[in-house]
């Protein structure tokens, strides 16, 4: 719930859900868990439950109050498609995103199976970008799940990158983000893994965004790859021209 953020590929965060549970290797050193426990210790009212999954209905309409158009990362502190989040709550988040059409909403999940199961019931406004997290070759199936959705912009967050991912099929994918793990006990990322993914993106014509090398001091390791910053973004004109404006439900 912040108008500003240090996440390089977005501008604001919106957390109508906080807390999560770990489901794959990428979750091991979860940054959101560390932040949530710190905020609980500081008695932040949104984190009284620490990292236990918590719904915040009072936050649902927050983006409607933001006048200036912005990119908004939805649930930077959770996973909207967590099994404990009711379908009806997810539908309300999508409804608000459609209503706040001047903003761009970036939603990211590791629970791609549930995403696919709800796809036909979701209101896919052209301003909603849908992404999946993929940390290694064992979880590339999430990409195929993503391509089954009606999202106009589909993206992959390969962070933390934990191993080489070869032969990526990026058909139907509009954007790829890569980043290394940061913070205590962070796992190292090999430069060749990153270069290989960048080359695959270039070969398949997909914009590539390099977020960070990570490590204990991510500011020190920086963002340079082959001597430059890679800040490529998806073609948003595609989403505006190819997706029909959705009908809204009346249950807000």
C-alpha positions as CSV (number, residue, x, y, z in Angstrom):
1,X,0.0,0.0,0.0
2,X,2.5,2.5,-1.2
3,X,2.6,5.3,-3.7
4,X,6.3,4.6,-4.2
5,X,8.4,1.5,-4.3
6,X,12.0,0.4,-4.9
7,X,10.9,-2.3,-7.3
8,X,12.4,-1.1,-10.6
9,X,9.7,-2.3,-13.0
10,X,6.7,-0.7,-11.2
11,X,5.7,2.5,-9.5
12,X,3.4,1.7,-6.7
13,X,2.2,-1.3,-4.7
14,X,-1.3,-2.3,-3.6
15,X,-1.7,-5.1,-1.0
16,X,-5.4,-6.0,-0.4
17,X,-3.9,-9.4,0.7
18,X,-0.8,-9.9,2.9
19,X,1.0,-13.1,4.0
20,X,1.6,-16.3,2.1
21,X,2.9,-19.9,2.3
22,X,5.9,-21.4,0.5
23,X,5.3,-23.7,-2.4
24,X,8.5,-23.9,-4.4
25,X,12.3,-23.3,-4.1
26,X,12.0,-19.7,-5.1
27,X,10.1,-19.0,-1.8
28,X,12.9,-20.2,0.5
29,X,14.2,-16.7,1.4
30,X,11.1,-14.8,0.7
31,X,11.6,-11.0,1.0
32,X,8.0,-10.4,1.8
33,X,8.2,-12.7,4.8
34,X,11.1,-10.7,6.2
35,X,9.4,-7.4,5.7
36,X,6.1,-8.6,7.2
37,X,7.7,-9.9,10.4
38,X,9.6,-6.6,10.7
39,X,6.3,-4.6,10.3
40,X,4.6,-6.9,12.8
41,X,7.3,-6.1,15.4
42,X,6.8,-2.4,14.6
43,X,3.0,-2.9,15.3
44,X,2.0,-1.9,11.8
45,X,-1.8,-2.4,11.8
46,X,-1.7,-4.2,8.4
47,X,0.7,-6.8,9.7
48,X,-0.6,-7.8,13.1
49,X,-0.8,-11.4,11.8
50,X,2.8,-11.3,10.5
51,X,3.1,-13.4,7.4
52,X,-0.1,-15.4,8.0
53,X,-2.4,-14.8,5.0
54,X,-4.8,-11.9,5.8
55,X,-7.4,-10.2,3.7
56,X,-7.7,-6.4,3.9
57,X,-11.2,-5.5,2.5
58,X,-10.6,-1.9,3.5
59,X,-7.8,-1.7,0.9
60,X,-9.9,-2.9,-2.1
61,X,-10.9,0.5,-3.4
62,X,-7.5,2.2,-2.7
63,X,-6.5,2.6,-6.4
64,X,-9.7,4.4,-7.2
65,X,-8.4,7.2,-4.9
66,X,-5.1,7.6,-6.8
67,X,-5.5,10.3,-9.5
68,X,-2.2,10.2,-11.3
69,X,-1.9,7.2,-13.7
70,X,0.7,4.7,-12.5
71,X,1.9,1.1,-12.8
72,X,0.7,-0.8,-9.7
73,X,2.1,-4.1,-8.5
74,X,-0.8,-6.0,-7.0
75,X,0.1,-8.0,-3.9
76,X,3.8,-7.5,-3.6
77,X,3.4,-9.0,-0.1
78,X,1.3,-12.0,-1.0
79,X,-0.1,-14.1,-3.9
80,X,-3.6,-13.1,-5.1
81,X,-4.2,-16.7,-6.2
82,X,-3.3,-18.3,-2.9
83,X,-5.8,-21.1,-2.1
84,X,-7.0,-19.3,1.0
85,X,-8.1,-16.2,-0.9
86,X,-11.8,-16.6,-1.8
87,X,-12.8,-16.5,-5.5
88,X,-15.1,-13.6,-4.7
89,X,-12.3,-11.5,-3.3
90,X,-10.2,-12.1,-6.4
91,X,-13.1,-11.0,-8.6
92,X,-13.4,-7.8,-6.6
93,X,-9.7,-7.0,-7.2
94,X,-10.1,-7.5,-10.9
95,X,-13.3,-5.3,-10.9
96,X,-11.4,-2.5,-9.2
97,X,-8.6,-2.8,-11.7
98,X,-11.1,-2.4,-14.5
99,X,-12.7,0.5,-12.9
100,X,-9.4,2.3,-12.3
101,X,-8.7,2.1,-16.0
102,X,-6.1,4.9,-16.0
103,X,-3.7,2.7,-14.0
104,X,-1.8,-0.4,-15.1
105,X,-2.1,-3.3,-12.8
106,X,0.7,-5.9,-12.7
107,X,-0.3,-9.2,-11.0
108,X,2.2,-11.9,-10.3
109,X,1.6,-15.5,-9.1
110,X,3.3,-18.8,-8.5
111,X,-0.1,-20.5,-8.4
112,X,-0.7,-20.8,-12.1
113,X,-3.0,-23.7,-11.9
114,X,-5.6,-21.7,-10.0
115,X,-5.1,-18.8,-12.4
116,X,-6.1,-21.0,-15.3
117,X,-9.1,-22.4,-13.4
118,X,-10.4,-18.9,-12.8
119,X,-9.5,-17.4,-16.2
120,X,-12.9,-17.5,-17.7
121,X,-14.5,-15.8,-14.7
122,X,-12.0,-12.9,-14.5
123,X,-12.6,-9.6,-16.1
124,X,-9.5,-9.0,-18.2
125,X,-9.3,-5.3,-18.7
126,X,-6.5,-4.1,-21.2
127,X,-4.8,-2.4,-18.3
128,X,-4.3,-5.7,-16.4
129,X,-0.9,-7.4,-16.9
130,X,-0.7,-11.0,-15.7
131,X,2.6,-12.7,-14.8
132,X,4.0,-15.9,-13.3
133,X,7.1,-16.4,-11.3
134,X,9.5,-19.1,-12.6
135,X,12.8,-19.8,-10.7
136,X,14.1,-22.9,-12.5
137,X,13.4,-25.4,-15.2
138,X,11.1,-27.5,-13.0
139,X,8.6,-24.6,-12.9
140,X,8.5,-23.5,-16.6
141,X,5.0,-25.2,-16.8
142,X,3.7,-22.0,-15.2
143,X,4.5,-20.2,-18.5
144,X,2.2,-22.5,-20.4
145,X,-0.5,-22.0,-17.9
146,X,-0.1,-18.2,-18.3
147,X,-0.5,-18.4,-22.1
148,X,-3.9,-20.1,-21.6
149,X,-5.3,-16.9,-20.0
150,X,-7.0,-14.0,-21.7
151,X,-4.6,-11.4,-20.2
152,X,-3.6,-8.9,-22.9
153,X,-0.1,-8.5,-21.5
154,X,1.5,-11.7,-20.2
155,X,4.9,-11.5,-18.4
156,X,7.4,-13.8,-16.6
157,X,9.3,-12.9,-13.5
158,X,12.4,-15.1,-13.4
159,X,13.4,-14.1,-9.9
160,X,15.2,-15.5,-8.0
161,X,16.9,-17.2,-10.9
162,X,18.2,-20.4,-9.4
163,X,19.6,-22.3,-12.4
164,X,20.0,-22.4,-16.1
165,X,16.7,-22.3,-18.0
166,X,17.2,-23.5,-21.6
167,X,14.8,-23.7,-24.5
168,X,12.3,-21.2,-23.2
169,X,9.1,-21.1,-25.3
170,X,8.1,-17.4,-25.2
171,X,5.3,-17.7,-27.8
172,X,2.5,-15.4,-26.5
173,X,4.7,-13.8,-23.8
174,X,5.2,-10.1,-23.9
175,X,7.9,-9.4,-21.3
176,X,10.5,-11.2,-19.3
177,X,12.1,-9.9,-16.0
178,X,15.2,-11.6,-14.5
179,X,16.7,-11.0,-11.1
180,X,19.0,-12.5,-8.5
181,X,18.0,-13.3,-5.0
182,X,18.8,-10.6,-2.4
183,X,19.1,-10.4,1.4
184,X,20.5,-12.8,4.1
185,X,21.4,-16.3,2.8
186,X,20.8,-15.3,-0.8
187,X,21.7,-17.9,-3.4
188,X,24.2,-16.9,-6.1
189,X,23.1,-16.4,-9.7
190,X,25.5,-17.3,-12.5
191,X,26.0,-14.6,-15.2
192,X,25.8,-17.1,-18.0
193,X,22.2,-18.1,-16.9
194,X,21.1,-14.5,-17.3
195,X,22.9,-13.9,-20.6
196,X,21.3,-17.1,-21.9
197,X,17.8,-15.9,-21.1
198,X,18.5,-12.5,-22.5
199,X,19.7,-14.1,-25.8
200,X,16.6,-16.2,-25.9
201,X,14.4,-13.1,-25.4
202,X,16.2,-11.3,-28.2
203,X,15.9,-14.3,-30.6
204,X,12.2,-14.5,-30.0
205,X,11.6,-10.7,-30.0
206,X,10.5,-10.4,-26.3
207,X,11.4,-7.3,-24.2
208,X,13.9,-8.1,-21.5
209,X,14.3,-6.4,-18.1
210,X,17.2,-7.1,-15.8
211,X,16.2,-6.2,-12.3
212,X,19.3,-7.0,-10.2
213,X,22.2,-9.2,-9.4
214,X,21.1,-9.4,-5.8
215,X,23.2,-10.7,-3.0
216,X,23.5,-9.5,0.6
217,X,24.2,-5.9,-0.7
218,X,22.1,-5.6,-3.9
219,X,22.9,-1.9,-4.3
220,X,26.6,-2.8,-4.5
221,X,26.2,-5.6,-7.1
222,X,23.9,-3.3,-9.1
223,X,22.0,-3.9,-12.4
224,X,24.6,-3.8,-15.2
225,X,24.6,-6.7,-17.6
226,X,27.2,-6.6,-20.4
227,X,27.9,-3.0,-19.4
228,X,24.4,-1.7,-19.7
229,X,21.0,-1.4,-18.0
230,X,18.3,-3.5,-19.6
231,X,15.0,-1.8,-19.0
232,X,12.9,-3.0,-21.9
233,X,9.1,-2.9,-21.4
234,X,6.2,-4.6,-23.2
235,X,4.3,-3.1,-26.1
236,X,1.2,-1.7,-24.4
237,X,-0.4,-0.6,-27.7
238,X,-1.1,-4.3,-28.3
239,X,-3.2,-4.5,-25.1
240,X,-5.2,-1.4,-26.0
241,X,-6.0,-2.5,-29.5
242,X,-6.7,-6.2,-29.1
243,X,-8.8,-6.5,-25.9
244,X,-12.4,-5.5,-25.7
245,X,-13.4,-3.6,-22.6
246,X,-14.9,-6.0,-20.1
247,X,-18.3,-5.8,-18.4
248,X,-18.2,-5.1,-14.7
249,X,-19.9,-7.0,-12.0
250,X,-22.2,-5.4,-9.5
251,X,-20.8,-6.9,-6.3
252,X,-18.3,-4.2,-5.3
